[in-house]
Amino acid sequence: MGIVKTQAQKKWQGDLLTDNLQDFASGAYTEVEGNIIVEEYEGADLTVFTMLEKCSGNVSISDNKKLESLKGLENLKEVGGSFLITNNPELYSYCALQKELISTGIKGVKISKGIIEKMETQDNGYNPSIMSLQNRKCSAVKFEDFCFSC
C-alpha cells in the first residue's frame, strides 16, 4: 500500500482503513484509489472525510457503536463499487449524503450511476431506502428520545 502524502497530490493510494483516518484528514485528500473501510470507529460522525469527493472502490461503514451521523460525507460525489452501511446502532442521520451523492448522482448524472443497486443499509438505528433519501427523509428520531411518561 503506497500512501502518497505530498501537498500537491490529493489522492490516497490504496485502501483507507479506520487506523489511517487521521492521516487522511490531515492530508486534505479528495480521492481514495481503493476501498474505504470504517469499522469500530469511535467518532460520532465522519468529519474526517470533509474533503472526500471520490472513492474508486467500495465504501464500507460498519460496526461503529458510537456513529450517529454521516456528517463529513457532504462532498462525496462518486463511489466506484458498493456502498454498505451496516450494524451502526446509533446511526440515525444520512443527511450528509443528500448534498452530492443522492441529489446529483441518483438523478441520472453520470456520477454514481447505478448507486441504487450498490447501496445497502442494514442493522443501523435508521435504515432509509434510496427513495426515502431522495424524498428528503434522511434522518429519524431515536425511539429512546420519546418520553411516554412525561
URWO-V279312 format. One record per run of one state. SS is the DSSP state (~ for helix, > for strand, _ for the rest). FROM is the first residue (numbers start at 1). TO is the last residue. If there is no record, write none. Layout:
ss->SS from->FROM to->TO
ss->SS from->FROM to->TO
This chain:
ss->_ from->1 to->10
ss->> from->11 to->13
ss->_ from->14 to->15
ss->> from->16 to->17
ss->~ from->18 to->26
ss->_ from->27 to->30
ss->> from->31 to->33
ss->_ from->34 to->35
ss->> from->36 to->39
ss->_ from->40 to->46
ss->~ from->47 to->49
ss->_ from->50 to->53
ss->> from->54 to->55
ss->_ from->56 to->58
ss->> from->59 to->62
ss->_ from->63 to->68
ss->> from->69 to->69
ss->_ from->70 to->77
ss->> from->78 to->79
ss->_ from->80 to->82
ss->> from->83 to->86
ss->_ from->87 to->92
ss->> from->93 to->93
ss->_ from->94 to->94
ss->~ from->95 to->98
ss->_ from->99 to->100
ss->~ from->101 to->105
ss->_ from->106 to->114
ss->~ from->115 to->118
ss->> from->119 to->122
ss->_ from->123 to->129
ss->~ from->130 to->134
ss->_ from->135 to->138
ss->> from->139 to->139
ss->_ from->140 to->142
ss->~ from->143 to->145
ss->_ from->146 to->150
